[in-house]
Amino acid sequence: MKTLSFLGSPRRNGNTAALLGSVLKGMESAGSTDGDFIFLQDKNIKPCNGCNACKKKDASGCVIKDDMQDIYPLIAKSDLIILATPIYWWSITAQMKLLVDRIYGMDFTCGKKKVALIMTYEGELPNSGPETTETLFREICDYIKADAVAVLGVCTGKVQVKDNQKALDEAFELGRKLAVG
Ligand SMILES: Cc1cc2nc3c(=O)[nH]c(=O)nc-3n(C[C@H](O)[C@H](O)[C@H](O)COP(=O)(O)O)c2cc1C
């Protein structure tokens, strides 16, 4: 199984990175080592310009020439996509939104992909962001006919993920489950 994971936090070593890291370690421990990791903050991904060229008959993909051109083939050949994002203003980060907007023209009809959402957030109440973000994620998966296989959210209000062994263990176990399908 090919896995492609995206880190949508601008912080390479923050909470979301720690949580994603534990999921990937769990996957590795269960034998799933075929994966690519993309730190979106480092990538040059321009916003969708709404030209709809990607939706035209016989379109050959997105016309914007930036780092997405290297990412499209990785998405196409992946079986499992992991989206890891902190919650910013009740939603995914701008880095993650740029990615999601730019997959608009991709054809997901050949071969159902699995997609997992990993998120961290500071607010302790469900309405501080995890609910709206999970709904957004599930609607997007429905639209692209992907399988929303997992959602893991961890509150970082009191304890940072690196010091939250329970959350790290849960992420590791999720990784093991994802690896076996
Ligand atoms: C611009 C900004 C907006 C945020 N908005 C929310 C929010 O709507 N709800 C919430 O619970 N936390 C919010 N947070 C807190 C982050 O989601 C939280 O600190 C997260 O764990 C940071 O992840 P990181 O360490 O990977 O960057 C926000 C943080 C920033 C910087």
The ligand as an SDF file (V2000), in Angstrom:
LIG
                    3D

 31 33  0  0  0  0  0  0  0  0999 V2000
   -4.1390   31.3450   13.3220 C   0  0  0  0  0  0  0  0  0  0  0  0
   -4.5590   30.2880   14.3100 C   0  0  0  0  0  0  0  0  0  0  0  0
   -5.8930   29.9360   14.3900 C   0  0  0  0  0  0  0  0  0  0  0  0
   -6.3270   28.9580   15.2970 C   0  0  0  0  0  0  0  0  0  0  0  0
   -7.6520   28.6250   15.3490 N   0  0  0  0  0  0  0  0  0  0  0  0
   -8.0790   27.6620   16.2190 C   0  0  0  0  0  0  0  0  0  0  0  0
   -9.4700   27.2830   16.2690 C   0  0  0  0  0  0  0  0  0  0  0  0
  -10.3150   27.7730   15.5250 O   0  0  0  0  0  0  0  0  0  0  0  0
   -9.8340   26.3510   17.1920 N   0  0  0  0  0  0  0  0  0  0  0  0
   -8.9330   25.7600   18.0480 C   0  0  0  0  0  0  0  0  0  0  0  0
   -9.3500   24.9290   18.8730 O   0  0  0  0  0  0  0  0  0  0  0  0
   -7.6090   26.0720   17.9820 N   0  0  0  0  0  0  0  0  0  0  0  0
   -7.1540   26.9960   17.0880 C   0  0  0  0  0  0  0  0  0  0  0  0
   -5.8060   27.3160   17.0200 N   0  0  0  0  0  0  0  0  0  0  0  0
   -4.8360   26.5390   17.8450 C   0  0  0  0  0  0  0  0  0  0  0  0
   -4.1140   25.4320   17.0640 C   0  0  0  0  0  0  0  0  0  0  0  0
   -5.0150   24.6360   16.3130 O   0  0  0  0  0  0  0  0  0  0  0  0
   -3.3500   24.4930   18.0060 C   0  0  0  0  0  0  0  0  0  0  0  0
   -2.4610   25.2480   18.8020 O   0  0  0  0  0  0  0  0  0  0  0  0
   -2.6170   23.3980   17.2550 C   0  0  0  0  0  0  0  0  0  0  0  0
   -2.3120   22.3240   18.1130 O   0  0  0  0  0  0  0  0  0  0  0  0
   -1.3140   23.9040   16.6060 C   0  0  0  0  0  0  0  0  0  0  0  0
   -0.7170   22.8540   15.8920 O   0  0  0  0  0  0  0  0  0  0  0  0
    0.8420   22.8720   15.4840 P   0  0  0  0  0  0  0  0  0  0  0  0
    1.6340   22.8070   16.7580 O   0  0  0  0  0  0  0  0  0  0  0  0
    1.0200   21.6600   14.6380 O   0  0  0  0  0  0  0  0  0  0  0  0
    1.0750   24.1240   14.6990 O   0  0  0  0  0  0  0  0  0  0  0  0
   -5.3630   28.2970   16.1270 C   0  0  0  0  0  0  0  0  0  0  0  0
   -4.0030   28.6660   16.0400 C   0  0  0  0  0  0  0  0  0  0  0  0
   -3.5990   29.6470   15.1470 C   0  0  0  0  0  0  0  0  0  0  0  0
   -2.1390   30.0250   15.0730 C   0  0  0  0  0  0  0  0  0  0  0  0
  1  2  1  0
  2  3  1  0
  2 30  2  0
  3  4  2  0
  4  5  1  0
  4 28  1  0
  5  6  2  0
  6  7  1  0
  6 13  1  0
  7  8  2  0
  7  9  1  0
  9 10  1  0
 10 11  2  0
 10 12  1  0
 12 13  2  0
 13 14  1  0
 14 15  1  0
 14 28  1  0
 15 16  1  0
 16 17  1  0
 16 18  1  0
 18 19  1  0
 18 20  1  0
 20 21  1  0
 20 22  1  0
 22 23  1  0
 23 24  1  0
 24 25  2  0
 24 26  1  0
 24 27  1  0
 28 29  2  0
 29 30  1  0
 30 31  1  0
M  END
$$$$
